[in-house]
Amino acid sequence: MARTFATLRVELGDRSYPIHIGQQLIDEGELIRPFIGAGQVMIVSNDVVAPLYLERLERSLEGLQVKSVVLPDGEQYKNLETLNLIFDALLENRFDRGCTLVALGGGVVGDMTGFAAACYQRGVDFIQVPTTLLSQVDSSVGGKTGVNHPLGKNMIGAFYQPRAVIIDIDTLNTLPDRELSAGLAEVIKYGLIDDPEFFAWLEANMEALRKRQPETLAHAIERSCADKAAIVAEDEREAGRRALLNLGHTFGHAIETGMGYGEWLHGEAVGAGMCMAARLSHRLGWMSAEEVARVERLVSAAGLPTAPPPLGADRFEALMAVDKKVQGGQLRLVLLKGIGQAVVTSDFSREALRELLEEEAGRPS
């Protein structure tokens, strides 16, 4: 029986693609088949997601030449060594340039699968089937792919768009609470960037989201994807407006790298990073104390940290300097003029930033 689902589109000319959002969509092979070329399909998953959903996805693609590769789970494995496992599987099974890769998992799986697709035989198709809230609302949409380096997060990668994104909301039923909260950080981000009505809706519905009420989750995912799709369509390669999507990420990436990949989840680091961005904005006189308090309350209500770990101000500052938004030696940050009014700027007081880091990152304990 055909299932109902919502469909959005990322408008990128001849590289446009749909985002399908609904329940039990992993079983709807007909949503995926139109985007598979020669019939060779390599499903890339990890050792947590594969036992839950790999067999169902394989069954929905019955009749095609389907192989799979299962990667170890965790941000600490998002590296070139693990990426080679995908290439090994493709070459061992003699996949040609007409093949399609399917990413079944969270953001790590999606980022690595997309990067592998961008590189294998100089580019093959791939499809995103994200299974975490964070990947459903953020990393699966927009074509950012890549791996981490010990000196910096996501510093090796490519812009490479998927052919389609299939979001099965039911996969969130098996998501640990901590992972759900991590995904909510990216949802909050959209409200803070330029959607104050959505931010207010999140304030009223955060409890329902954490209880995984399907209709509430569906609305949050659809609104987040619509906000991101509009920004990506306007600025695919982050030459301007798309950089706003990095709100909280320069602080957050410093936390992830400084703590060691996997110690803090990406969404946890972004949650603390958004609060740091809000507090720096207040120090600069751009944002009221009341608005900062709203940000902190919502991040906390999502089950996320609002302050960074004590990495030390010097270490934190050095880690922030290794960031993709650094241009000509100038650090650029995404800051806030108010809720729903994000800006990308290098025009801020370095003294205010340093004071913030000394007060919040402190000294390592």
C-alpha positions in Angstrom: 0.0 0.0 0.0 1.4 3.4 -1.0 2.2 5.6 2.0 1.5 9.4 2.2 4.5 11.7 2.4 5.5 15.3 2.0 7.9 16.3 -0.8 10.2 19.4 -0.9 12.7 20.2 -3.7 16.1 21.6 -3.6 16.2 23.8 -6.7 19.6 23.6 -8.4 18.7 23.6 -12.1 19.5 20.2 -13.7 20.9 19.0 -10.3 17.6 19.6 -8.4 16.4 16.8 -6.2 13.4 15.9 -4.0 13.3 15.5 -0.3 10.6 12.9 0.7 9.5 13.0 4.3 7.1 10.4 5.8 6.7 7.2 7.8 8.0 3.7 6.7 9.6 5.2 3.6 12.5 2.7 3.8 10.1 0.1 2.6 9.1 2.3 -0.4 11.7 1.2 -3.0 9.8 3.0 -5.7 10.9 6.3 -4.2 14.6 5.3 -4.8 14.5 3.3 -8.0 14.0 6.3 -10.3 17.4 7.6 -9.2 19.3 4.4 -9.8 21.1 4.1 -13.1 22.6 0.8 -14.2 21.2 -1.2 -11.3 24.4 -1.5 -9.3 23.7 -0.3 -5.8 26.1 0.0 -2.8 24.4 0.6 0.5 26.7 2.2 3.0 25.7 1.9 6.7 27.3 1.4 10.1 27.3 -1.3 12.7 24.5 0.3 14.7 22.0 1.2 11.9 22.6 -1.8 9.6 21.1 -4.4 12.0 18.0 -2.3 12.3 17.3 -1.2 8.7 19.7 -2.7 6.2 17.6 -5.8 5.4 14.4 -3.7 4.9 16.2 -1.4 2.5 17.7 -4.3 0.6 14.3 -6.0 0.3 12.7 -2.8 -1.1 15.4 -2.8 -3.9 14.9 -6.5 -4.7 15.8 -7.3 -8.3 18.7 -4.9 -8.5 22.4 -5.7 -7.9 22.7 -4.7 -4.3 25.8 -4.9 -2.1 26.5 -3.3 1.2 29.4 -2.1 3.3 29.1 -1.6 7.1 31.4 0.9 8.7 32.2 1.3 12.4 29.9 3.8 14.1 31.1 7.1 15.5 32.6 10.5 14.6 36.1 9.2 15.5 35.8 7.0 12.4 35.0 9.8 10.0 38.4 9.7 8.4 40.3 8.7 5.2 41.1 5.3 6.6 37.4 4.4 7.0 36.6 6.1 3.7 38.8 3.5 2.0 36.5 0.7 3.2 33.9 2.1 0.8 36.3 2.2 -2.1 37.5 -1.3 -1.3 33.9 -2.6 -1.4 33.2 -0.8 -4.7 36.4 -2.1 -6.4 36.1 -5.6 -5.0 32.6 -5.9 -6.5 33.6 -4.3 -9.8 31.2 -1.4 -9.6 31.3 0.8 -12.6 30.7 4.5 -13.1 27.0 3.9 -13.6 26.5 2.7 -10.0 24.7 4.4 -7.2 25.7 4.7 -3.5 23.0 4.8 -0.9 23.8 6.3 2.5 21.8 4.6 5.3 22.7 6.2 8.6 23.4 9.4 10.3 25.6 12.4 9.4 28.9 10.5 9.5 27.7 7.9 7.1 26.0 10.5 4.8 29.1 12.7 4.7 31.5 9.8 3.9 29.2 8.2 1.4 28.7 11.5 -0.4 32.5 12.1 -0.5 33.1 8.6 -1.8 30.5 9.1 -4.5 32.2 12.4 -5.5 35.6 10.7 -5.8 34.8 7.2 -7.1 35.6 7.1 -10.9 35.5 10.9 -10.6 31.8 11.0 -9.6 28.9 8.6 -9.3 25.3 9.1 -8.1 24.3 8.8 -4.5 21.1 8.9 -2.4 20.7 9.9 1.2 18.5 7.8 3.6 19.2 9.6 6.9 18.3 7.8 10.1 19.1 10.4 12.8 17.3 13.7 13.4 20.5 15.7 12.9 21.1 14.1 9.4 17.5 14.4 8.5 17.3 18.2 9.1 20.8 19.2 8.2 23.6 17.0 6.8 21.7 15.0 4.3 20.5 18.2 2.5 22.8 20.5 0.6 25.7 18.4 -0.7 28.4 19.0 1.9 30.4 15.9 2.1 33.8 15.0 3.6 35.9 13.6 6.4 37.7 14.9 9.5 41.4 15.5 10.0 43.1 15.4 13.4 43.7 19.1 13.1 40.3 20.1 12.0 36.7 18.9 11.4 35.4 18.5 7.9 38.5 20.0 6.3 38.7 17.4 3.6 35.6 17.2 1.3 33.6 18.3 -1.6 30.3 19.9 -2.5 28.4 17.1 -4.1 24.6 16.9 -4.3 22.6 13.7 -3.8 20.0 12.6 -6.4 17.3 12.3 -3.7 16.8 12.4 0.1 14.4 9.9 1.7 13.5 10.8 5.3 11.8 8.0 7.2 10.6 9.6 10.4 10.0 6.1 12.0 13.8 5.6 12.2 13.8 8.2 15.0 11.9 5.6 17.2 15.2 3.7 17.7 17.4 6.8 18.2 18.9 7.2 21.6 17.6 10.3 23.6 21.1 11.8 23.5 21.2 11.6 19.7 17.7 13.0 19.4 18.7 16.0 21.5 21.8 16.5 19.3 19.6 16.7 16.2 17.4 19.3 17.9 20.4 21.7 18.0 20.3 21.9 14.2 16.5 22.4 14.3 16.9 25.3 16.7 19.5 26.8 14.5 17.0 27.4 11.7 14.8 29.5 14.0 17.8 31.5 15.2 19.1 32.2 11.7 16.1 33.8 10.0 12.8 32.1 11.2 11.7 33.7 14.5 8.2 32.2 14.1 9.7 28.7 14.0 11.8 29.6 17.1 8.7 30.5 19.0 7.0 27.3 17.8 9.9 25.3 19.1 9.6 27.0 22.5 6.0 25.9 22.6 6.6 22.3 21.3 10.0 21.2 22.6 8.5 18.8 25.1 6.4 17.1 22.3 9.5 16.8 20.1 11.5 15.1 22.9 8.5 12.7 23.4 8.8 12.0 19.6 5.2 12.8 18.7 5.1 12.0 15.0 3.1 15.0 13.7 5.3 17.4 15.7 8.5 15.8 14.5 7.3 15.8 10.9 6.5 19.5 11.1 9.9 20.3 12.6 11.8 18.2 10.0 9.8 19.7 7.0 10.2 23.3 8.2 14.0 22.7 8.8 14.5 21.1 5.4 12.5 23.9 3.7 14.6 26.6 5.4 17.8 24.8 4.4 16.7 24.0 0.8 15.9 27.7 0.3 19.4 28.8 1.4 21.2 26.1 -0.6 19.2 27.0 -3.7 20.4 30.6 -3.3 24.0 29.8 -2.4 25.1 26.2 -3.1 28.8 26.6 -2.5 28.8 28.9 0.6 29.9 32.0 -1.2 27.6 34.1 0.9 24.3 33.4 2.6 24.8 29.7 3.2 27.6 30.5 5.7 24.7 31.5 8.1 24.1 27.7 8.5 27.3 27.6 10.5 25.8 29.4 13.4 27.4 27.9 16.5 29.7 25.7 14.4 33.0 27.6 14.7 32.7 27.3 18.5 31.3 23.8 18.2 34.0 22.4 15.9 36.6 23.7 18.3 34.9 21.8 21.1 34.7 18.6 19.0 38.3 18.8 17.9 39.6 19.8 21.3 37.8 17.1 23.2 38.5 14.4 20.6 36.0 13.4 18.0 33.1 11.5 19.5 33.4 12.8 23.1 30.9 15.5 22.5 28.2 14.8 19.8 28.2 17.3 17.0 24.8 18.7 18.1 25.9 19.0 21.7 28.9 21.1 20.6 26.6 23.2 18.3 24.1 23.7 21.1 26.9 25.1 23.4 28.3 27.0 20.4 25.0 28.8 19.6 24.8 29.9 23.2 28.3 31.2 23.1 27.5 33.1 19.8 24.4 34.6 21.5 26.4 35.7 24.6 29.2 37.2 22.4 26.5 39.0 20.5 25.2 40.4 23.8 28.7 41.5 24.8 28.9 43.4 21.5 25.6 45.1 22.2 23.8 43.4 19.3 21.4 41.2 21.3 19.4 41.8 24.5 19.9 39.8 27.7 16.3 38.6 27.4 16.9 37.1 23.9 20.1 35.4 25.1 18.1 33.9 28.0 15.5 32.6 25.5 18.2 30.9 23.5 19.8 29.3 26.5 16.4 28.1 27.8 15.5 26.5 24.5 18.9 24.8 24.1 18.6 23.5 27.7 15.0 22.4 27.1 16.3 20.3 24.2 18.6 18.5 26.5 21.8 20.1 25.3 24.7 21.8 27.1 24.7 25.6 27.1 28.4 26.1 28.0 31.7 24.7 26.6 34.1 22.3 28.4 37.2 23.9 30.1 39.6 23.5 27.2 41.4 26.7 28.1 41.1 30.0 26.3 44.4 29.7 24.4 43.6 26.2 23.1 40.0 27.2 22.2 41.2 30.3 20.3 43.8 28.2 18.4 41.2 25.6 17.4 38.8 28.3 16.2 41.6 29.6 13.9 41.6 26.3 12.0 38.1 26.9 10.5 36.8 26.9 7.0 35.4 30.4 7.5 38.8 31.9 8.1 39.7 34.0 5.1 42.9 35.9 4.6 43.8 35.1 8.2 40.6 36.8 9.4 38.2 34.8 11.6 34.6 35.2 10.6 31.8 34.2 12.9 28.1 33.8 12.6 26.6 36.1 15.2 23.1 37.4 16.1 21.5 40.8 15.9 18.5 39.2 17.5 16.5 36.0 17.3 16.0 35.3 13.6 18.7 37.8 12.5 22.0 36.0 12.0 25.0 37.7 10.3 28.4 36.5 9.1 31.0 38.9 10.1 34.7 39.5 10.9 33.8 42.9 12.3 33.7 42.2 16.0 35.8 42.9 19.0 38.6 40.4 19.4 38.9 41.6 23.0 35.2 40.7 23.6 35.8 37.2 22.1 38.9 36.7 24.3 37.0 37.7 27.4 34.2 35.3 26.5 36.7 32.4 26.0 38.5 33.2 29.3 35.3 33.3 31.2 33.6 30.2 29.6 36.4 27.9 28.3 38.5 28.8 31.3 41.6 26.6 32.0 41.7 22.8 31.6 40.9 21.1 34.9 
